[in-house]
């Protein structure tokens, strides 16, 4: 993967892909689609989600739906031993689309896996998946006028995905600090010249921008003559904020901390999550009462308390049973979202993110294959 990406992959790659039963794949695909559409068809939810848009990141000309979405499921077991997906969280934001495609291909080649195994859904192949992603990112524009926009991209662990996306689409990755505004138009510099930006594949996380204190040359609130390949508002509107509004068999009980008159007695069976964090930052599994008491009344609307999902150790490894989290990835090209691929996290730590499984083997970033 390092050789393919032309740089070191800074997060751990698991020694093994995961082989998923076809019925489980389709159950996850169906659950994810139902959850997305349940939110998008709920007029009251859409009205309420307006309040989660931070003033400085409320981007004009919002689209009718997100262009990209990802829904994460932990795999549990019920009494009869059946594998059951349980919703962990969701996001209306791009994920590691090209990295994951490359990882799937490398697993197949290095381990000489059967050709009929696939990770793709909705009738897509590796080739048609990349072509569809290219269409979603470029729209009708020349690659020269489309950018992948991120804060300090060379410092991000996800830069491997940026490199592969550039290669597949012909676009450039541009540091958001370097985007120039003239009138209602945006530009980036290339070989001493200003190149107009017509469309932005946005990978910038609002939390990162806030923490960095970066001074931008434009504002997200500006009326700009630019298209968004993934309108930024959906990052907030399809998010952890959505969890308390869901009514689905795969969704755990979830409450806004501000709505609880009293706390559950068994806090060890719950997870405290800040709404506006990414990659597991600030999450507390089995919080204490003092953890919750430390949150001011004003801030409690920005936290959720979510019933803990007990992951099952569904993968046998030389180092013991390993848990998995399946991210179902969606594109929304026209009338409805379609599932396109899966991204797998493997872990034996308290949480599933790669940062929480650093000193272990047979854990980390992985791929999910099934027989269609």
Secondary structure as GFF3:
##gff-version 3
##sequence-region A 1 372
A	DSSP	alpha_helix	2	5	.	.	.	ID=ss1
A	DSSP	beta_strand	18	19	.	.	.	ID=ss2
A	DSSP	alpha_helix	22	40	.	.	.	ID=ss3
A	DSSP	alpha_helix	43	48	.	.	.	ID=ss4
A	DSSP	three_ten_helix	49	52	.	.	.	ID=ss5
A	DSSP	three_ten_helix	55	57	.	.	.	ID=ss6
A	DSSP	beta_strand	68	77	.	.	.	ID=ss7
A	DSSP	beta_strand	83	91	.	.	.	ID=ss8
A	DSSP	alpha_helix	97	110	.	.	.	ID=ss9
A	DSSP	beta_strand	117	118	.	.	.	ID=ss10
A	DSSP	alpha_helix	126	138	.	.	.	ID=ss11
A	DSSP	three_ten_helix	143	145	.	.	.	ID=ss12
A	DSSP	beta_strand	146	150	.	.	.	ID=ss13
A	DSSP	three_ten_helix	153	155	.	.	.	ID=ss14
A	DSSP	alpha_helix	159	169	.	.	.	ID=ss15
A	DSSP	beta_strand	172	175	.	.	.	ID=ss16
A	DSSP	three_ten_helix	176	178	.	.	.	ID=ss17
A	DSSP	beta_strand	180	182	.	.	.	ID=ss18
A	DSSP	beta_strand	185	190	.	.	.	ID=ss19
A	DSSP	beta_strand	193	197	.	.	.	ID=ss20
A	DSSP	beta_strand	199	202	.	.	.	ID=ss21
A	DSSP	alpha_helix	206	212	.	.	.	ID=ss22
A	DSSP	beta_strand	227	228	.	.	.	ID=ss23
A	DSSP	alpha_helix	233	237	.	.	.	ID=ss24
A	DSSP	three_ten_helix	240	245	.	.	.	ID=ss25
A	DSSP	beta_strand	254	256	.	.	.	ID=ss26
A	DSSP	three_ten_helix	257	259	.	.	.	ID=ss27
A	DSSP	three_ten_helix	267	269	.	.	.	ID=ss28
A	DSSP	beta_strand	270	274	.	.	.	ID=ss29
A	DSSP	beta_strand	284	285	.	.	.	ID=ss30
A	DSSP	alpha_helix	289	293	.	.	.	ID=ss31
A	DSSP	three_ten_helix	300	302	.	.	.	ID=ss32
A	DSSP	beta_strand	303	307	.	.	.	ID=ss33
A	DSSP	beta_strand	323	331	.	.	.	ID=ss34
A	DSSP	beta_strand	338	347	.	.	.	ID=ss35
A	DSSP	three_ten_helix	354	356	.	.	.	ID=ss36
A	DSSP	beta_strand	364	366	.	.	.	ID=ss37
A	DSSP	beta_strand	368	371	.	.	.	ID=ss38
###
